[in-house]
Amino acid sequence: MPDARPRLEVVEGGAGAAGAAPPGAAQQASGGNRSRAVVVAWALAGLLALAVLGFAQQGRRAERLTARVGVLEAELAASEAALEAHRRHLDDVRGAVSELQELVGRDPAPRRTPPSPGLR
């Protein structure tokens, strides 16, 4: 007949150990771990939602900035065209001033002699 005595093993933190957990504590710890996991899951879900909202907001902001860049590029093109027209006008004015300076620097035309009184 096999040995009918119960088999004894050393269990650390057993019922006789100092600070041993009361009966059912393992089940409570297991439930606490589950509730902690639920809280962590909800926190991660909240962070994910915030990240998605932030991404959407950045997308809208990027669209607004892209539109603003288009407006500014159009204004820049108009300003460059106006500046080029102004430069052409200044070149025309400089040419006219140069012609005037040339006329001022010339020798005066010789005086005309009045026609003789007998030719009239």
FITI-556153 format. One record per residue (C-alpha): residue number from 1; residue in three letters; x, y, z. Coordinates in Angstrom, 1 decimal. Example, Ala and Ser with C-alpha at 12.3 -4.5 7.8 and 13.67 -1.06 7.14 Angstrom:
2
   resi   resn     east    north       up
      1    ALA     12.3     -4.5      7.8
      2    SER     13.7     -1.1      7.1
% end
This chain:
120
   resi   resn     east    north       up
      1    MET      0.0      0.0      0.0
      2    PRO      1.3      3.4     -0.9
      3    ASP      2.3      5.8      1.8
      4    ALA     -0.9      7.5      3.0
      5    ARG      0.7     10.3      4.7
      6    PRO      0.2     13.8      3.2
      7    ARG      3.1     15.2      1.4
      8    LEU      4.5     18.3      3.1
      9    GLU      6.2     21.1      1.2
     10    VAL      7.8     24.4      2.3
     11    VAL      5.7     27.4      1.1
     12    GLU      7.2     30.8      1.7
     13    GLY      4.7     33.3      3.1
     14    GLY      2.3     30.6      4.1
     15    ALA     -0.4     30.9      6.7
     16    GLY      2.0     30.7      9.6
     17    ALA      4.4     33.3      8.2
     18    ALA      4.6     36.8      9.6
     19    GLY      2.7     39.2      7.3
     20    ALA      1.0     36.4      5.5
     21    ALA     -1.9     37.4      3.3
     22    PRO     -5.4     36.5      4.6
     23    PRO     -7.3     33.8      2.7
     24    GLY     -8.8     35.2     -0.5
     25    ALA     -6.1     37.8     -0.9
     26    ALA     -4.9     36.1     -4.1
     27    GLN     -8.3     36.6     -5.6
     28    GLN     -8.4     40.2     -4.5
     29    ALA     -4.9     40.8     -5.9
     30    SER     -6.0     39.3     -9.2
     31    GLY     -9.1     41.5     -9.3
     32    GLY     -6.9     44.5     -8.5
     33    ASN     -4.6     43.7    -11.3
     34    ARG     -7.6     43.5    -13.6
     35    SER     -8.9     46.9    -12.5
     36    ARG     -5.5     48.4    -12.9
     37    ALA     -5.3     46.9    -16.4
     38    VAL     -8.7     48.5    -17.2
     39    VAL     -7.5     51.9    -16.0
     40    VAL     -4.3     51.6    -18.0
     41    ALA     -6.3     50.6    -21.1
     42    TRP     -8.7     53.6    -20.7
     43    ALA     -5.7     55.9    -20.1
     44    LEU     -4.1     54.7    -23.3
     45    ALA     -7.4     55.0    -25.2
     46    GLY     -7.7     58.6    -23.9
     47    LEU     -4.1     59.4    -25.0
     48    LEU     -4.8     57.9    -28.4
     49    ALA     -7.9     60.0    -28.8
     50    LEU     -6.0     63.1    -27.8
     51    ALA     -3.3     62.2    -30.4
     52    VAL     -5.9     61.8    -33.1
     53    LEU     -7.5     65.1    -32.3
     54    GLY     -4.1     66.8    -32.3
     55    PHE     -3.2     65.3    -35.6
     56    ALA     -6.5     66.5    -37.1
     57    GLN     -6.0     70.0    -35.7
     58    GLN     -2.5     70.1    -37.2
     59    GLY     -3.9     68.9    -40.5
     60    ARG     -6.4     71.8    -40.5
     61    ARG     -3.7     74.2    -39.6
     62    ALA     -1.5     73.0    -42.4
     63    GLU     -4.3     73.5    -44.9
     64    ARG     -4.8     77.1    -43.6
     65    LEU     -1.1     77.8    -43.9
     66    THR     -0.9     76.3    -47.4
     67    ALA     -3.8     78.6    -48.4
     68    ARG     -2.0     81.6    -46.8
     69    VAL      1.2     80.7    -48.7
     70    GLY     -0.8     80.7    -52.0
     71    VAL     -2.1     84.2    -51.2
     72    LEU      1.3     85.5    -50.3
     73    GLU      2.8     84.1    -53.4
     74    ALA      0.2     85.8    -55.5
     75    GLU      0.9     89.1    -53.7
     76    LEU      4.6     88.6    -54.2
     77    ALA      4.2     88.1    -57.9
     78    ALA      2.0     91.2    -58.2
     79    SER      4.6     93.2    -56.2
     80    GLU      7.5     91.9    -58.4
     81    ALA      5.5     92.9    -61.5
     82    ALA      4.9     96.4    -60.1
     83    LEU      8.6     96.7    -59.2
     84    GLU      9.7     95.7    -62.7
     85    ALA      7.3     98.3    -64.2
     86    HIS      8.7    100.9    -61.8
     87    ARG     12.3    100.0    -62.8
     88    ARG     11.4    100.3    -66.5
     89    HIS      9.9    103.7    -65.8
     90    LEU     13.0    104.8    -63.9
     91    ASP     15.1    103.6    -66.9
     92    ASP     13.0    105.8    -69.2
     93    VAL     13.4    108.8    -66.8
     94    ARG     17.1    108.2    -66.6
     95    GLY     17.3    108.2    -70.4
     96    ALA     15.3    111.4    -70.6
     97    VAL     17.6    113.1    -68.0
     98    SER     20.6    111.9    -70.0
     99    GLU     19.2    113.4    -73.2
    100    LEU     18.6    116.7    -71.3
    101    GLN     22.1    116.7    -69.9
    102    GLU     23.5    116.2    -73.4
    103    LEU     21.4    119.1    -74.7
    104    VAL     22.6    121.3    -71.8
    105    GLY     26.2    120.4    -72.5
    106    ARG     26.1    121.3    -76.2
    107    ASP     27.5    124.5    -77.6
    108    PRO     24.8    127.0    -78.2
    109    ALA     23.6    127.3    -81.8
    110    PRO     25.2    130.2    -83.6
    111    ARG     23.2    133.4    -83.7
    112    ARG     21.3    134.0    -86.7
    113    THR     22.0    137.3    -88.4
    114    PRO     18.9    139.3    -89.0
    115    PRO     18.0    139.5    -92.6
    116    SER     19.1    142.7    -94.3
    117    PRO     16.4    145.4    -94.6
    118    GLY     16.5    145.4    -98.3
    119    LEU     15.3    141.8    -98.7
    120    ARG     11.9    142.4    -97.4
% end
